[in-house]
Amino acid sequence: MKKHSIFIKLNPWGAGLAGSGFLIGLYFIILSVANSPSYAFSQLQDLWYWFLPLVVGFGIQLGLYTYIKKFEFDQLHGAGASVAASSGVSAGAMIACCLHHIADLLPLIGLSATALFLIEYQVPFIILGIGSNIIGISMMLTTMQEHSLYHERGQLSGLFKFNMKVVRGLAVTLGVGVTLMSFIITMNKGYF
C-alpha cells in the first residue's frame, strides 16, 4: 500500500495559514521562555515590519509546496527534485527567521559572546530570512511553470505570463546582494 503525504490531504490556503500560525507561535514561545510574554509582544510591536514579511513569505511557501504536492500527486510524478530543492529553501528561511531569537536563550547556557553577535546582526539575519522566502517562492513558481503545475484559469495563472526562471534569477541576485550589503553595513556601521 502506497503512503500518502500529509500535504496531499491539506488545502494549500489552510497549509499556508497554519505555517504562518506555527511561525508566530514559535516566535512567542521562544521569546516568552527566554524573557516573558510581555517582552514577546513588545518585540512584535517593535519589529512588526520585519516579522510580517517573514510570516507571510513562509506561509506562501508552505501553501505553494502543498499545492505542488497535491498537483504532482494527481497529475505529475516527475517534479520531485525541484520540489525537494524548494522545500529545502523553505526550511532554511524558517531557520534564518528564528536564528536571531536564539540569542535570547544563549546567555542561559553560557554562550554570551555568541548571543551578542546574533543580537548585533539581528537585522541582517532577518533580511536573510526574507530573502530566503522570496527565493523559495520564486523556486516553487519556477517548478510550477516548468512542469505546468497550474490550471490555465486558476488563481495563479496570471503570474505565469512572466518567465519564472528570470524572476528566480532576479530573486537570487537581489536576495544575495541585499543580504550581503546588510551584513557589510552592520559590520561597518561605526565607520560610515
ZIWO-V263783 format. One record per residue. RES is the residue in three letters. OMEGA is omega as a letter, one per 40 degrees, with the letter a starting at -180 (* if undefined). D_LAST is the distance of its C-alpha to the last C-alpha in whole Angstrom. Layout:
res & omega & d_last
RES & OMEGA & D_LAST
RES & OMEGA & D_LAST
//
This chain:
res & omega & d_last
MET & a & 64
LYS & i & 60
LYS & i & 57
HIS & i & 55
SER & i & 52
ILE & a & 51
PHE & i & 49
ILE & a & 52
LYS & a & 53
LEU & i & 50
ASN & a & 49
PRO & i & 46
TRP & i & 45
GLY & i & 46
ALA & i & 44
GLY & i & 41
LEU & i & 42
ALA & i & 43
GLY & i & 39
SER & i & 37
GLY & i & 39
PHE & a & 39
LEU & i & 35
ILE & i & 35
GLY & i & 38
LEU & i & 36
TYR & a & 33
PHE & i & 35
ILE & a & 37
ILE & a & 34
LEU & i & 33
SER & i & 36
VAL & a & 37
ALA & a & 34
ASN & i & 34
SER & i & 36
PRO & i & 37
SER & i & 35
TYR & i & 32
ALA & i & 32
PHE & a & 33
SER & i & 30
GLN & i & 28
LEU & i & 29
GLN & a & 29
ASP & a & 25
LEU & a & 24
TRP & a & 27
TYR & i & 25
TRP & a & 24
PHE & a & 27
LEU & i & 29
PRO & i & 28
LEU & a & 29
VAL & a & 32
VAL & i & 33
GLY & i & 32
PHE & i & 34
GLY & i & 37
ILE & i & 37
GLN & a & 37
LEU & i & 40
GLY & i & 42
LEU & i & 41
TYR & i & 42
THR & i & 45
TYR & a & 46
ILE & a & 46
LYS & i & 48
LYS & a & 51
PHE & a & 51
GLU & a & 51
PHE & a & 54
ASP & a & 56
GLN & a & 56
LEU & i & 54
HIS & a & 53
GLY & a & 51
ALA & a & 48
GLY & a & 47
ALA & i & 45
SER & i & 42
VAL & i & 43
ALA & i & 42
ALA & i & 39
SER & a & 38
SER & i & 39
GLY & i & 37
VAL & i & 33
SER & i & 35
ALA & i & 35
GLY & i & 31
ALA & i & 30
MET & i & 32
ILE & i & 31
ALA & i & 27
CYS & a & 27
CYS & a & 29
LEU & a & 27
HIS & i & 24
HIS & i & 27
ILE & i & 29
ALA & i & 26
ASP & a & 29
LEU & a & 32
LEU & i & 30
PRO & i & 30
LEU & i & 34
ILE & i & 35
GLY & i & 33
LEU & a & 30
SER & a & 27
ALA & i & 25
THR & i & 25
ALA & i & 25
LEU & i & 21
PHE & a & 20
LEU & i & 21
ILE & i & 20
GLU & a & 17
TYR & a & 17
GLN & a & 19
VAL & i & 18
PRO & i & 17
PHE & i & 21
ILE & i & 22
ILE & i & 21
LEU & i & 22
GLY & i & 26
ILE & i & 25
GLY & i & 25
SER & i & 28
ASN & a & 30
ILE & i & 29
ILE & i & 30
GLY & i & 33
ILE & a & 35
SER & i & 34
MET & a & 36
MET & i & 39
LEU & i & 39
THR & i & 40
THR & i & 42
MET & a & 44
GLN & a & 44
GLU & a & 45
HIS & a & 48
SER & i & 49
LEU & i & 48
TYR & i & 48
HIS & a & 51
GLU & a & 51
ARG & a & 52
GLY & a & 50
GLN & a & 47
LEU & a & 44
SER & i & 46
GLY & i & 44
LEU & a & 41
PHE & i & 43
LYS & i & 43
PHE & i & 40
ASN & a & 39
MET & i & 38
LYS & i & 37
VAL & i & 35
VAL & i & 33
ARG & i & 33
GLY & i & 31
LEU & i & 29
ALA & i & 28
VAL & a & 27
THR & i & 25
LEU & a & 23
GLY & i & 23
VAL & a & 22
GLY & a & 19
VAL & i & 18
THR & i & 18
LEU & i & 17
MET & a & 14
SER & i & 14
PHE & a & 14
ILE & i & 11
ILE & i & 9
THR & a & 10
MET & a & 11
ASN & a & 7
LYS & i & 6
GLY & a & 6
TYR & a & 4
PHE & * & 0
//
